[in-house]
């Protein structure tokens, strides 16, 4: 399939193979990026604990990082659409996101570590809407679900390797500082690849794509209903910082195995992403419903069970993460036109950030009082997202003479 691009982009023709090449290149950026920050994320909970932080502090740090990281997406998405400087914003975000990680090797107190962890989340937030907007243009040539799924599969490959490298460093008794320092290598490679992508594809809008909408009539109503659903998921989704803190405090998982369990979750996410993307292109939002149920069940398993339950729980947690990073983004790309897509991603992520912050703080505070309450509340909040998603599905399949969604 070839599509003519709009005037002003030198009338280039973009075929599917070129679109796939762009997706793969962005996937490589994410692969090395995830090696860096997901490798770090696999041990931030116990690292803060070693530095003297409580569960409440861990919950606040994780939630505040997500709040700022997701909140800044509202501004970066708007700036991306307003200025069309998608690459500039993306590169700045990657720089902050990646270079904060190896600096963790130099800190000696939990407030300093917390500041760097929040800065890392901020950088991730800055680059996400503009990167996703660029990716959505190419993904329209392959199927939105498949395109985002391919990217997420590559993304999660790095998220597997990074925690395994960290696990090996801890197993060999190099310590946390050496583990963080080693992550400088994939960080530098990632920055090199993203600059190469900028050179090869200086104008991602050349893909000139407006993919078929999931719901063409009244998409604004569906979008805001979807916002409510994803906010509930974000509020109930236990951050791995708290999960790993629990593993360390409860003694159910030994320190070298904690990042390995995170790698298990990332492997689950990577394997799930392509399948979820393929199913999404066929069945739509129903796939998000199924993934949400699977992720909700993870909470009781990781907080209340032993090592076996923790393993199964992290597999399910990974499925939920795959959905958040692939098909949940594809839903928005299908609802919103290309000129407003980065803004739509920014609004969505800002709301998720607020919900994630509130949920993380609440779960962290409750953890110091009752682990059982944490597990139940996480489960209930995520399952509460199912009714809004079902409303969208019902409106989508309503008879043409009925009230538009």
BELCORBEL-V778512 format. One record per residue. N is the residue number from 0. RES is the residue in three letters. PHI is phi in radians with two decimals (* if undefined). PSI is psi as a letter, one per 20 degrees, with the letter a starting at -180 (NA if undefined). Layout:
[[N | RES | PHI | PSI] [N | RES | PHI | PSI]]
This chain:
[[0 | UNK | * | p] [1 | UNK | -2.23 | q] [2 | UNK | -2.21 | p] [3 | UNK | -1.28 | q] [4 | UNK | -1.71 | r] [5 | UNK | -1.13 | r] [6 | UNK | -1.07 | q] [7 | UNK | 1.65 | i] [8 | UNK | -2.03 | k] [9 | UNK | 1.12 | k] [10 | UNK | 0.92 | k] [11 | UNK | -1.25 | q] [12 | UNK | -1.88 | p] [13 | UNK | -1.96 | o] [14 | UNK | -1.69 | r] [15 | UNK | -1.12 | h] [16 | UNK | -1.07 | g] [17 | UNK | -1.17 | h] [18 | UNK | -1.09 | g] [19 | UNK | -1.11 | h] [20 | UNK | -1.08 | h] [21 | UNK | -1.12 | g] [22 | UNK | -1.07 | g] [23 | UNK | -1.14 | h] [24 | UNK | -1.13 | g] [25 | UNK | -1.14 | h] [26 | UNK | -1.10 | h] [27 | UNK | -1.14 | h] [28 | UNK | -1.01 | g] [29 | UNK | -1.18 | h] [30 | UNK | -1.04 | g] [31 | UNK | -1.28 | h] [32 | UNK | -1.11 | g] [33 | UNK | -1.22 | h] [34 | UNK | -0.96 | h] [35 | UNK | -1.32 | f] [36 | UNK | -1.44 | h] [37 | UNK | -1.35 | h] [38 | UNK | -1.04 | g] [39 | UNK | -1.18 | g] [40 | UNK | -1.09 | h] [41 | UNK | -1.19 | i] [42 | UNK | -2.24 | j] [43 | UNK | -1.12 | h] [44 | UNK | -1.06 | g] [45 | UNK | -1.12 | h] [46 | UNK | -1.12 | g] [47 | UNK | -1.10 | h] [48 | UNK | -1.10 | g] [49 | UNK | -1.08 | h] [50 | UNK | -1.42 | i] [51 | UNK | 1.82 | j] [52 | UNK | -1.41 | q] [53 | UNK | -1.60 | r] [54 | UNK | -1.08 | h] [55 | UNK | -1.08 | g] [56 | UNK | -1.10 | g] [57 | UNK | -1.04 | g] [58 | UNK | -1.10 | g] [59 | UNK | -1.16 | g] [60 | UNK | -1.08 | g] [61 | UNK | -1.09 | g] [62 | UNK | -1.19 | g] [63 | UNK | -1.15 | h] [64 | UNK | -1.06 | g] [65 | UNK | -1.21 | h] [66 | UNK | -1.04 | g] [67 | UNK | -1.18 | g] [68 | UNK | -1.08 | g] [69 | UNK | -1.37 | h] [70 | UNK | -1.12 | h] [71 | UNK | -1.19 | i] [72 | UNK | -1.13 | h] [73 | UNK | -1.05 | g] [74 | UNK | -1.27 | g] [75 | UNK | -1.18 | h] [76 | UNK | -1.13 | g] [77 | UNK | -1.11 | g] [78 | UNK | -1.09 | h] [79 | UNK | -1.06 | g] [80 | UNK | -1.20 | h] [81 | UNK | -1.28 | g] [82 | UNK | -1.72 | i] [83 | UNK | 1.11 | j] [84 | UNK | -1.63 | m] [85 | UNK | -1.08 | g] [86 | UNK | -1.19 | g] [87 | UNK | -1.03 | g] [88 | UNK | -1.15 | g] [89 | UNK | -1.10 | g] [90 | UNK | -1.17 | g] [91 | UNK | -1.04 | g] [92 | UNK | -1.08 | g] [93 | UNK | -1.11 | h] [94 | UNK | -1.05 | g] [95 | UNK | -1.15 | g] [96 | UNK | -1.00 | g] [97 | UNK | -1.52 | g] [98 | UNK | -1.31 | i] [99 | UNK | -1.21 | h] [100 | UNK | -1.18 | g] [101 | UNK | -1.11 | h] [102 | UNK | -1.16 | i] [103 | UNK | -1.09 | h] [104 | UNK | -1.18 | i] [105 | UNK | -1.76 | i] [106 | UNK | -1.53 | q] [107 | UNK | -2.29 | j] [108 | UNK | -2.49 | q] [109 | UNK | -1.21 | h] [110 | UNK | -1.09 | g] [111 | UNK | -1.17 | g] [112 | UNK | -1.11 | g] [113 | UNK | -1.07 | g] [114 | UNK | -1.08 | g] [115 | UNK | -1.19 | h] [116 | UNK | -1.11 | h] [117 | UNK | -1.20 | h] [118 | UNK | -1.12 | h] [119 | UNK | -1.09 | g] [120 | UNK | -1.13 | h] [121 | UNK | -1.12 | g] [122 | UNK | -1.06 | g] [123 | UNK | -1.07 | h] [124 | UNK | -1.17 | h] [125 | UNK | -1.07 | g] [126 | UNK | -1.56 | i] [127 | UNK | -1.16 | g] [128 | UNK | -1.10 | g] [129 | UNK | -1.22 | h] [130 | UNK | -1.11 | g] [131 | UNK | -1.13 | h] [132 | UNK | -1.12 | g] [133 | UNK | -1.08 | g] [134 | UNK | -1.11 | h] [135 | UNK | -1.13 | h] [136 | UNK | -1.10 | g] [137 | UNK | -1.29 | h] [138 | UNK | -1.15 | h] [139 | UNK | -1.12 | h] [140 | UNK | -1.41 | i] [141 | UNK | -2.03 | i] [142 | UNK | 1.75 | p] [143 | UNK | -1.02 | g] [144 | UNK | -1.09 | g] [145 | UNK | -1.17 | g] [146 | UNK | -1.12 | g] [147 | UNK | -1.18 | h] [148 | UNK | -1.16 | g] [149 | UNK | -1.08 | g] [150 | UNK | -1.04 | g] [151 | UNK | -1.16 | h] [152 | UNK | -1.09 | g] [153 | UNK | -1.19 | g] [154 | UNK | -0.96 | g] [155 | UNK | -1.29 | h] [156 | UNK | -1.04 | g] [157 | UNK | -1.14 | h] [158 | UNK | -1.23 | i] [159 | UNK | -1.46 | g] [160 | UNK | -1.15 | g] [161 | UNK | -1.00 | g] [162 | UNK | -1.06 | h] [163 | UNK | -1.16 | h] [164 | UNK | -1.09 | g] [165 | UNK | -1.14 | g] [166 | UNK | -1.04 | g] [167 | UNK | -1.10 | g] [168 | UNK | -1.10 | g] [169 | UNK | -1.22 | h] [170 | UNK | -1.08 | h] [171 | UNK | -1.50 | j] [172 | UNK | 1.13 | k] [173 | UNK | -1.37 | h] [174 | UNK | 1.61 | r] [175 | UNK | -1.13 | g] [176 | UNK | -1.06 | g] [177 | UNK | -1.15 | h] [178 | UNK | -1.10 | g] [179 | UNK | -1.15 | g] [180 | UNK | -1.10 | h] [181 | UNK | -1.10 | h] [182 | UNK | -1.32 | i] [183 | UNK | -1.12 | h] [184 | UNK | -1.10 | g] [185 | UNK | -1.13 | h] [186 | UNK | -1.09 | g] [187 | UNK | -1.16 | g] [188 | UNK | -1.08 | g] [189 | UNK | -1.04 | g] [190 | UNK | -1.10 | h] [191 | UNK | -1.14 | g] [192 | UNK | -1.21 | g] [193 | UNK | -1.17 | h] [194 | UNK | -1.19 | h] [195 | UNK | -1.12 | g] [196 | UNK | -1.09 | h] [197 | UNK | -1.08 | h] [198 | UNK | -1.23 | g] [199 | UNK | -1.30 | h] [200 | UNK | -2.26 | m] [201 | UNK | -1.19 | h] [202 | UNK | -2.23 | n] [203 | UNK | -1.07 | h] [204 | UNK | -1.19 | i] [205 | UNK | -1.08 | i] [206 | UNK | -1.15 | h] [207 | UNK | 0.88 | l] [208 | UNK | -2.00 | p] [209 | UNK | -2.12 | n] [210 | UNK | -1.13 | q] [211 | UNK | -1.01 | p] [212 | UNK | -1.29 | q] [213 | UNK | -1.17 | h] [214 | UNK | -2.50 | o] [215 | UNK | -1.43 | h] [216 | UNK | -1.71 | p] [217 | UNK | 1.06 | l] [218 | UNK | -1.13 | h] [219 | UNK | -1.10 | g] [220 | UNK | -1.09 | g] [221 | UNK | -1.09 | h] [222 | UNK | -1.08 | g] [223 | UNK | -1.25 | h] [224 | UNK | -1.10 | g] [225 | UNK | -1.12 | h] [226 | UNK | -1.00 | g] [227 | UNK | -1.07 | g] [228 | UNK | -1.08 | g] [229 | UNK | -1.21 | h] [230 | UNK | -1.10 | g] [231 | UNK | -1.12 | h] [232 | UNK | -1.10 | g] [233 | UNK | -1.09 | h] [234 | UNK | -1.14 | h] [235 | UNK | -1.60 | i] [236 | UNK | -1.38 | o] [237 | UNK | -1.15 | p] [238 | UNK | -1.20 | q] [239 | UNK | -1.15 | h] [240 | UNK | -1.03 | g] [241 | UNK | -1.27 | h] [242 | UNK | -1.08 | g] [243 | UNK | -1.19 | h] [244 | UNK | -1.05 | g] [245 | UNK | -1.09 | g] [246 | UNK | -0.99 | g] [247 | UNK | -1.22 | g] [248 | UNK | -1.28 | h] [249 | UNK | -1.37 | i] [250 | UNK | 1.30 | j] [251 | UNK | -1.31 | h] [252 | UNK | -2.32 | p] [253 | UNK | -1.26 | q] [254 | UNK | -0.89 | g] [255 | UNK | -1.15 | h] [256 | UNK | -1.47 | i] [257 | UNK | -1.08 | g] [258 | UNK | -1.13 | h] [259 | UNK | -1.20 | h] [260 | UNK | -1.14 | h] [261 | UNK | -1.13 | h] [262 | UNK | -1.10 | h] [263 | UNK | -1.05 | g] [264 | UNK | -1.10 | g] [265 | UNK | -1.21 | h] [266 | UNK | -1.13 | g] [267 | UNK | -1.06 | g] [268 | UNK | -1.12 | g] [269 | UNK | -1.13 | g] [270 | UNK | -1.21 | h] [271 | UNK | -1.32 | h] [272 | UNK | -1.04 | g] [273 | UNK | -1.13 | g] [274 | UNK | -1.14 | g] [275 | UNK | -1.08 | h] [276 | UNK | -1.09 | g] [277 | UNK | -1.08 | g] [278 | UNK | -1.17 | h] [279 | UNK | -1.11 | g] [280 | UNK | -1.12 | h] [281 | UNK | -1.69 | g] [282 | UNK | -2.06 | i] [283 | UNK | 1.25 | b] [284 | UNK | -1.17 | i] [285 | UNK | -0.98 | h] [286 | UNK | -1.18 | h] [287 | UNK | -1.13 | h] [288 | UNK | -1.05 | g] [289 | UNK | -1.09 | g] [290 | UNK | -1.15 | h] [291 | UNK | -1.13 | g] [292 | UNK | -1.10 | g] [293 | UNK | -1.06 | g] [294 | UNK | -1.17 | h] [295 | UNK | -1.11 | h] [296 | UNK | -1.16 | h] [297 | UNK | -1.09 | h] [298 | UNK | -1.04 | g] [299 | UNK | -1.05 | h] [300 | UNK | -1.20 | g] [301 | UNK | -1.33 | h] [302 | UNK | -1.62 | h] [303 | UNK | -2.00 | i] [304 | UNK | -1.79 | a] [305 | UNK | -1.56 | b] [306 | UNK | -1.13 | h] [307 | UNK | -1.14 | g] [308 | UNK | -1.14 | h] [309 | UNK | -1.09 | g] [310 | UNK | -1.08 | g] [311 | UNK | -1.10 | g] [312 | UNK | -1.07 | h] [313 | UNK | -1.23 | h] [314 | UNK | -1.09 | g] [315 | UNK | -1.19 | h] [316 | UNK | -1.05 | h] [317 | UNK | -1.15 | h] [318 | UNK | -1.09 | g] [319 | UNK | -1.11 | h] [320 | UNK | -1.14 | h] [321 | UNK | -1.05 | g] [322 | UNK | -1.12 | g] [323 | UNK | -1.10 | h] [324 | UNK | -1.62 | i] [325 | UNK | -2.21 | e] [326 | UNK | -1.19 | h] [327 | UNK | -1.17 | h] [328 | UNK | -1.31 | h] [329 | UNK | -1.11 | h] [330 | UNK | -1.02 | g] [331 | UNK | -1.15 | g] [332 | UNK | -1.06 | h] [333 | UNK | -1.42 | i] [334 | UNK | -1.57 | h] [335 | UNK | -2.04 | p] [336 | UNK | -1.17 | r] [337 | UNK | -1.08 | h] [338 | UNK | -1.23 | i] [339 | UNK | -2.10 | j] [340 | UNK | -1.26 | g] [341 | UNK | -1.10 | h] [342 | UNK | -1.10 | g] [343 | UNK | -1.10 | g] [344 | UNK | -1.08 | h] [345 | UNK | -1.12 | g] [346 | UNK | -1.09 | g] [347 | UNK | -0.99 | g] [348 | UNK | -1.26 | h] [349 | UNK | -1.12 | g] [350 | UNK | -1.15 | g] [351 | UNK | -1.04 | g] [352 | UNK | -1.06 | g] [353 | UNK | -1.07 | g] [354 | UNK | -1.15 | g] [355 | UNK | -1.13 | g] [356 | UNK | -1.09 | g] [357 | UNK | -1.03 | g] [358 | UNK | -1.16 | g] [359 | UNK | -1.13 | g] [360 | UNK | -1.10 | g] [361 | UNK | -1.09 | g] [362 | UNK | -1.14 | h] [363 | UNK | -1.13 | g] [364 | UNK | -1.11 | g] [365 | UNK | -1.16 | h] [366 | UNK | -1.06 | h] [367 | UNK | -1.20 | i] [368 | UNK | -2.03 | g] [369 | UNK | -2.78 | o] [370 | UNK | -1.18 | h] [371 | UNK | -1.09 | g] [372 | UNK | -1.07 | h] [373 | UNK | -1.03 | g] [374 | UNK | -1.10 | g] [375 | UNK | -1.20 | g] [376 | UNK | -1.10 | g] [377 | UNK | -1.03 | g] [378 | UNK | -1.08 | g] [379 | UNK | -1.14 | g] [380 | UNK | -1.07 | g] [381 | UNK | -1.18 | g] [382 | UNK | -1.17 | h] [383 | UNK | -1.15 | i] [384 | UNK | -1.35 | i] [385 | UNK | -1.12 | g] [386 | UNK | -0.97 | g] [387 | UNK | -1.05 | h] [388 | UNK | -1.14 | h] [389 | UNK | -1.17 | h] [390 | UNK | -1.10 | g] [391 | UNK | -1.08 | g] [392 | UNK | -1.09 | g] [393 | UNK | -1.11 | g] [394 | UNK | -1.10 | h] [395 | UNK | -1.13 | h] [396 | UNK | -1.73 | j] [397 | UNK | -1.16 | q] [398 | UNK | -0.99 | q] [399 | UNK | -1.03 | h] [400 | UNK | -1.46 | i] [401 | UNK | -1.44 | a] [402 | UNK | -1.21 | p] [403 | UNK | -1.17 | q] [404 | UNK | -1.45 | NA]]
